[in-house]
């Protein structure tokens, strides 16, 4: 059973990132408009949801209006590219760097309006829309060789896979990977297996590259949002108490904490973002 890593409760914990150069876990509370590490936290005036690392002291972070360089030391943000900044009905959601130095980020309606979201890729100064008509974008992750990406629409209960070229751009349309209730954030390990968080299920499910269920890790809370993986093979996960009434929170008091899920996963370091 997973153990608590950090007991500060996030309404919507998301976007955990293990920074391999710092040996440090970062994560967001989207609705709380905060970024956390074990040692400190930062507050913002808008929602942020996902990050990649640029160098030891700099992250690329995604907000409801843009992609930003974030200075870890002083908390300063510098705009890299706008992200649906003219659409106040949407915000950023799931995102992750790819092995080619790009960064993929999904958007969604603030009330999960059907088809309001999209998925974009930022790559060496250009941001380009990859997919549209997404309701709740999740599960963005990449095979370690960089030849395949995965993403889901939680509302559609589906994870898709897409073949990528040598620069990380799609070379064909999306194909069905698995159908899964509550498919939320995901990450690929070094063997190309996908660890999929299950919102409402209290689990992280490991899928083999052919889609079959290979292993299940159980967490003591229902709303598991996204995993993070270290190069040494430690798996962490964010969770949430969003939408839970007082009775549900009393029955599930650890909802919103960050968990140390397990060790011994084939480790895989997060690639850096190349601006």
N, C-alpha and C positions, 0 to 999 in steps of 0.2 A: 504494500500500500504506500502511496506517495506520502511524503512528509512536507510540512510547511517550510518554505524557504524565506518568505517574508509575510508577516501577518498584517500589514497595512492593507485594508480592504478597498478594492477598486470597484466602482459601480460597473464599469466595463473595461476590465483589464484586457489589454491586447498588445500586439506587436512586439513580443519579447525578442530581443536581439542579444546574442552573446558576442561581445566585441573581442575577437581573438587576440588583438594586439594589447589590449588592456587587461584581459582575463576578467571581464566584468559583464554582468547582465544588466541590460536596460529594458524597460517596459513602460507602457502608457496606460493611463486611465483616460479613455477617449472622452467620456461624458464629464469626468472631473477636470479635464483640460490640464493634465499633469504628466510629466515624464519622471520616472523613478530609476534609481539604482539602489543597491543595498545601503549605501552610505549617505545618499542625498536625494533631493528631488527638485524639480523646477515646475513653475506654474506658467500658463500661457493665457492669452485672451481669446483663444479659439481652440477648437478641438484638434488634436494631433493623434495619429494612429499607428504609424509604422516608421521604421528607420533602417538605414544601411550605414556602414562605416566607411569614411573616406580616408582618415589617417588616425593617428593615436589620439588626437585632441578634437577631431571633427566628425560629426555625423551628418548624413543627409536625412532630414525628417520630413514627413508628409503631413500637411494640415488640410483643413477644409478649403483653403484657398491657394495652396502652392506647395512646391518642394523647396526646402530651405537648407542651407548650410548652417549647422548648429555648433557653436563653440562650447565644448563641454566645460572649459575652465570658467568663462565669464557669462555663459548663457545667451550670448548674442546670436541673433538669426540674420542671415543674408539670403535674399530671395534668389533661387536658381531658376525656377520656371513656375508660371502660374498653373493652377490646377482647378479648372471649373470655377475660377474666381468670380465670374459673372453669373453664377447659378447658386443663389442662396438656399435652394431647396436640397442641395446635396452636400455631402462631406466625404472625406477620405475614409477608407477602411483598411483592408488587408493589403500588405505589400512586402516585397523582399527583393534583395539584389540577386542578379543572375551571375553565373560563372564567367560571363564575358565583360563584366563591369557595368552592365546596365541595371536599372532599377524599375521594377514593375509595381504599379500602385492601382488599386481599385477604388471606385467611388460608389456611393449608394444614396438613396433618398433618406432624409433625416428620420422619416417614419416608415422606412422600408417600402416606399411606394413602388409598385411593380414596374420593372424595366427602367427605372430612373438612373441606374448606375452604368459605369463603363470601366474598362481596364486600359491603362496607359503604360507605355514603356518610355523611360528616359534613358537616352544613350548618347554620351559624348556631345552634350549640348542641345540635343533635339528631344522633344517629347511628342510622342505619336500615339493616337488612339488605336488599340489593337482589337478590342471587342466592345460592343455596346449592348443595350437592352438587358443589363444584368440587374437583378434585384438586390441581392446581398452578396457582394464579391468576397470570396474567401479562398483558402487553400493554395495561395500562390507559392509555389516551390519548384525546384529544378533538379533534374538528374545531375549527379556530380560531374558527368562528362560535358554538360551544357548543351546536350542535343535534344532535350525534351523539357517542357514545362507543364505544370499542372495548375488548374484553378477550378473553383467551384462557384455555383450559385446556391447558397444554403436554402433559399426558398424553393428552388427546383429539386433539391435533394439529390444533386448530381455533381460528381467531380469529372472534369474532362482532362484530356491530355493533348498536347500540341507539339509537333516536331519542329525543331529550330535549326537554322543554318549556322555556319561558322562564326557569325557575328551575333547570334542570338535572336534573329528575327524569325517569325513563323514561316514555314515553307509549305504548309498545308492547313486545312481547316481543323477545327477541334474534333476530337473523337471521344466517345464515351470511355471513361476509365472505370468508374463504379457508380452505382446508385446507393446513397447513404443518407439516412435520416440525421439531421442536425450537423452535417459536415461543415466544420468551421475552419480554423487555421490549420496549416499542415507544414511539415518539413521533410526533406529527403535525407536519408542517412548515406554513409559512404558506399553502401551496397546498392543504392538506388531504391530502397524500400521507403514508402511514404507513411509517416506517422501523422494520423488525422485526428484532431480534437473533435469531440462530439458534444455539441451544445445540447443540454437536456439529458445526455446519456451518462455523464460522469466517467467518461472513458477517453483514452487515446488509443486508436486502433491502428495497428501496423499492417499496411497492405504491401504484398509483394508486387514487383513490376508488372505482373499479369493481372493484378487486381484482387487476387484472393486474400482473405484475411489470414495473416500469419501469426499475429500475437495481439493481446489486449492488455493495456495497463489501466487499472482502476484508480480513480481519485475519490476523495470523500466529499466532493461537492458535485452538483449536477451540471452547472453551466461552465464547461471547460471551453476555453476560447482559442488558444494557440500554443504550440510547443516551440521551444528553442533548444538547440543542440550545441554542445561544446566539441572542440576537436578531440578531447579525451573521452567522449562518449557519455557525458551526463546530459540527461533530458530534463528540462524545466517546462513549466506550463503556467500560463495566466488563466484566471477564472473571473467570473462576474456575478454580481447580485442584481443586475438590471432587471426590472419588471417583477421582482419578488416582493410580495406583501410582507407585513410584519410577521405573520405566522410562518410563512415559508422561510424567512430569514432566521427566525428562532429555531426552526428545525434544521437549518443548513447554515450554521453560524460562521463557517469558514469560507463561504462564498465570497469571491473577490480577492482572496489571498493568492500569492504566487507559490507554486509547489515545486519541490525537487521530486521528480517523478521516479526516476530510476537511473542506474548506471549500467555500463556494459553495452551501450548502443554503438554500432560502428560509427565512430566520430567523424564529423565533417565540419570544417570551419566555414563561417560565412564569408563569401567573397567580398572584396572591397568595391565600392562604387567609384568609377572613373568619370570625373567631370569633363 
